[in-house]
Amino acid sequence: MISFLCWKKNHSAEGIAQILHLHPQNTAHILNALVAFNLIWKDGDIYNNSPIANEFLVSGKPTYLGDYLRTCDPWYAISPEMICKLVREGPKQAERDVNPHSENFLEMQTRGSINYQRSGMAHMVVRLVSSLPEYSDFNRMLDLGCGPGLLGIALALDHPTLNVILFDKPDIINVAERCVLEYGVSDRVTTMAGNYLNDSFGDGYDLILASMTLNYALGSFDRLMKKIYEGLNHGGVCATLSDGRTQNGSKPEEIVISMLLPDLLGQNMAIGEDFIANAMFHTGFHRVRTKMVQSPIGELEWTIGKK
């Protein structure tokens, strides 16, 4: 379906079917379904990209998200039969042990998520972090569980004297290192490989940013929060973005839907509202604040605490 949206010129259904060697009538059905979703527009017999498709679903653009959406498929490709089975029987032990986050999968998803971070998340994080009163005084920051590293890189580009350390698993850091070279920021952005649950990620930071990553630490959250606290300078700030699922478990809707598979498999990966704020208070942070912010992937919880 995404391949239909990669054409920069307008075509009829027959023209697209001829170019791609497809069934003409079924090509028209698919295109009309995409029109119903407002992904493409139709003028007479001619189809053309809607603005959102033109921005995010045209291959070759720096904001192209087609590859990222493909890597997300394991999260959402749940057959109705599997859903019914899990609802009836619950997860079996073998299903609980299924790990959709193998190293190969994580590296592939990290490559795909470069444009995901570039297509709005990085801009949002820069806006949120730069609004902190301490921002101009920051000298050294850690992007914990950085993925491709675009968030830390964007902050380095925005803050002329900020030194950034990107931290994630080795296969993921390989992707982040390529992004550092692409943006020409290797003089102030360096990488560190490891597992933040078990390995040291250093200290002396003015800011530790953890964006959509702390779900993997729920089994040892207090211990990780203590490591973060100890890694900050006095007056340093920990800033997190998380799902912030409401106490009744039904909102934000994008997060609830995206976490359906691990929920059905009995994997505890959801971070509830105020969970991080309470952990910060318990660890010793003060001036802890939290608010919901609108992001490209839906509503998220933004939590900050000062040491």
C-alpha positions in Angstrom: 0.0 0.0 0.0 2.8 2.4 0.8 4.4 1.9 -2.6 1.3 3.5 -4.2 2.1 6.7 -2.3 5.7 6.9 -3.5 4.8 8.4 -6.9 5.5 12.1 -7.2 3.3 12.5 -10.3 -0.5 12.1 -10.5 -1.9 9.0 -12.2 -5.1 7.2 -12.9 -5.7 3.7 -11.4 -5.2 2.2 -14.8 -1.9 4.0 -15.2 -0.6 2.9 -11.8 -1.7 -0.7 -12.5 0.1 -0.7 -15.8 3.4 0.8 -14.3 3.4 -1.7 -11.4 1.9 -4.7 -13.3 -1.1 -4.9 -11.0 -4.7 -6.0 -11.3 -6.5 -2.8 -12.6 -9.8 -3.2 -10.8 -8.3 -4.1 -7.5 -5.8 -1.3 -7.8 -8.7 1.1 -8.1 -10.3 -0.5 -5.0 -7.1 0.0 -2.9 -6.7 3.6 -4.2 -10.3 4.4 -3.3 -9.7 3.0 0.2 -6.7 5.2 0.6 -8.8 8.2 -0.5 -11.3 7.2 2.2 -8.5 7.5 4.8 -7.4 10.9 3.3 -4.0 9.5 2.5 -4.5 10.4 -1.2 -7.0 12.6 -3.0 -9.0 11.9 -6.1 -9.9 14.4 -8.8 -12.1 12.7 -11.5 -10.1 9.6 -12.4 -6.7 11.0 -11.2 -5.2 10.2 -7.9 -2.6 12.4 -6.1 -0.9 12.5 -2.7 -2.5 14.4 0.1 -0.2 16.8 2.0 0.4 14.3 4.8 1.2 11.5 2.4 3.4 13.8 0.3 5.4 14.7 3.5 5.8 11.3 5.1 5.1 8.6 2.5 7.2 9.6 -0.5 10.4 7.6 -0.5 13.7 9.5 -0.6 12.4 12.4 1.5 14.2 13.0 4.9 10.8 12.7 6.5 9.8 9.4 4.8 8.3 7.0 7.3 7.5 4.0 5.2 10.5 2.0 6.4 9.7 2.8 10.0 6.1 1.8 9.6 7.2 -1.6 8.2 9.4 -2.2 11.3 6.4 -1.4 13.5 4.4 -4.2 11.8 5.3 -6.9 14.4 3.5 -4.8 17.0 0.3 -4.5 15.1 0.0 -7.6 12.9 -2.1 -9.6 15.4 -4.6 -11.9 13.7 -8.2 -11.9 15.0 -7.7 -15.6 15.8 -4.7 -14.8 18.0 -6.5 -12.0 19.8 -9.4 -14.3 20.5 -7.1 -17.1 21.7 -5.3 -14.7 24.1 -8.5 -13.3 25.4 -9.9 -16.8 26.0 -6.8 -18.5 27.4 -4.4 -15.8 28.4 -0.8 -15.9 27.5 1.0 -19.2 27.8 4.5 -19.3 29.2 6.0 -19.8 25.8 4.1 -16.7 24.5 5.3 -14.7 27.5 8.9 -15.5 26.6 8.5 -14.2 23.1 10.7 -11.2 22.7 9.8 -9.0 19.8 12.9 -6.9 20.6 15.8 -9.1 19.5 19.0 -7.3 18.6 18.4 -7.7 14.9 14.9 -6.3 15.2 16.1 -3.4 17.4 18.8 -2.4 14.9 16.3 -2.6 12.0 13.8 -0.5 13.9 16.5 2.0 14.9 17.4 2.5 11.2 13.8 3.0 10.4 13.2 5.4 13.3 15.8 7.9 12.1 13.1 9.7 10.1 10.6 9.2 12.9 12.8 11.3 15.2 13.5 13.7 12.4 9.8 14.1 11.5 8.7 16.0 14.6 9.9 14.3 17.7 13.3 16.0 17.7 11.7 19.4 17.2 9.3 18.8 20.0 12.1 17.7 22.4 14.2 20.8 21.6 11.2 23.0 22.3 10.5 21.3 25.6 14.1 21.2 26.8 15.0 24.7 25.7 12.1 26.0 27.7 13.7 24.9 30.9 15.2 27.8 32.9 18.5 25.9 33.4 18.9 25.3 29.6 21.4 28.0 28.8 23.7 26.7 31.6 23.7 23.1 30.5 27.2 21.9 29.5 26.9 18.1 29.4 23.9 15.9 28.8 23.1 12.2 28.4 20.6 10.9 25.9 19.7 7.6 27.7 18.3 4.9 25.4 18.9 7.3 22.5 17.9 5.1 19.5 19.3 6.7 16.4 20.4 9.7 18.5 18.5 12.5 16.7 17.1 14.0 19.9 20.5 14.5 21.5 22.0 15.7 18.1 19.1 18.2 17.7 19.9 19.6 21.2 23.6 19.9 20.3 22.7 21.8 17.1 20.4 24.1 19.1 22.7 24.7 22.1 26.2 25.9 20.9 28.2 24.8 23.9 26.3 21.6 24.9 28.3 18.3 24.9 26.1 15.2 24.3 26.7 11.6 25.1 24.4 9.1 23.3 23.9 5.8 25.2 22.2 2.6 24.0 22.9 -1.0 23.1 25.9 -1.7 20.9 23.9 -2.5 17.7 21.8 0.6 18.1 24.8 2.8 18.9 26.2 1.7 15.5 23.3 3.5 13.9 23.6 6.5 16.1 27.3 6.9 15.2 26.3 7.1 11.5 23.8 9.9 12.4 26.5 11.8 14.3 28.7 11.7 11.2 25.8 12.7 9.0 25.1 15.8 11.0 28.8 16.7 11.5 28.6 17.0 15.2 31.3 14.5 16.3 33.2 17.4 18.0 30.4 17.7 20.7 28.4 14.4 20.4 30.0 11.1 21.4 28.5 7.6 21.9 28.6 5.0 24.7 27.4 1.5 24.3 25.9 -0.7 27.0 22.7 -1.8 28.7 21.6 1.0 31.0 19.9 -1.5 33.4 23.2 -3.1 34.2 26.1 -1.0 32.9 27.5 2.4 34.0 26.5 5.4 31.9 28.8 7.8 33.7 28.1 10.9 35.8 28.7 14.7 35.8 25.6 15.4 33.6 23.6 18.6 33.7 20.7 16.9 31.9 19.7 13.3 31.5 17.1 12.8 28.8 15.1 9.5 28.6 12.5 9.6 25.8 10.1 6.6 25.4 12.7 4.1 26.8 12.0 3.6 30.5 9.3 1.0 29.8 12.2 -1.5 29.6 13.2 -0.7 33.2 10.0 -1.5 35.1 11.5 -4.5 36.8 14.2 -2.4 38.4 12.9 1.1 38.2 14.0 2.4 41.6 17.5 1.2 41.0 17.7 2.9 37.6 16.3 6.1 38.9 18.9 6.1 41.6 21.6 5.7 38.9 20.2 8.6 37.0 20.1 10.7 40.2 23.7 9.9 41.0 24.7 10.6 37.4 23.5 14.2 37.6 25.4 17.2 38.9 23.9 19.2 41.8 21.1 21.2 40.2 21.0 18.8 37.2 17.7 17.9 35.5 16.2 14.5 34.5 13.7 14.9 31.8 11.5 12.0 30.5 8.9 11.4 27.8 6.6 8.4 28.5 3.2 6.9 27.8 1.6 8.1 31.0 -1.3 5.7 30.8 -4.3 6.8 32.9 -5.2 4.8 36.0 -8.2 3.3 34.4 -6.0 1.9 31.6 -7.9 3.4 28.6 -6.0 6.6 27.7 -4.1 8.0 25.8 -5.7 6.0 23.0 -2.7 5.8 20.7 -0.6 4.4 23.6 -3.2 1.9 24.7 -3.6 0.6 21.1 0.2 0.5 20.5 0.7 -1.5 23.7 -2.0 -4.1 23.0 0.3 -6.9 21.9 2.6 -6.8 25.0 -0.4 -6.4 27.2 -2.1 -9.5 25.7 1.2 -11.4 26.1 1.3 -10.6 29.8 4.4 -8.4 29.4 4.3 -5.4 31.8 5.6 -2.5 29.7 3.1 0.3 30.4 4.1 3.3 32.4 1.2 4.8 34.3 0.5 8.5 34.8 2.7 10.1 37.6 4.6 6.8 37.9 7.9 8.5 37.0 7.2 11.6 39.0 6.5 9.5 42.1 9.8 7.5 41.5 11.7 10.8 41.2 10.2 12.1 44.5 11.1 8.8 46.2 14.7 9.0 44.9 15.3 12.5 46.2 14.5 14.8 43.2 12.8 18.1 44.0 10.7 20.5 41.9 9.3 17.5 40.1 6.7 18.6 37.5 4.7 16.6 35.0 2.3 17.6 32.1 0.8 16.0 29.1 2.1 17.1 25.7 0.9 16.5 22.2 3.5 14.6 20.1 3.6 13.2 16.6 2.6 9.8 18.0 -0.2 11.1 20.3 -0.4 12.4 23.8 2.7 11.8 26.0 3.7 12.5 29.6 6.6 15.0 30.1 8.2 14.7 33.5 11.1 16.7 34.8 12.9 16.6 38.2 15.8 18.6 39.6 18.6 17.2 41.8 
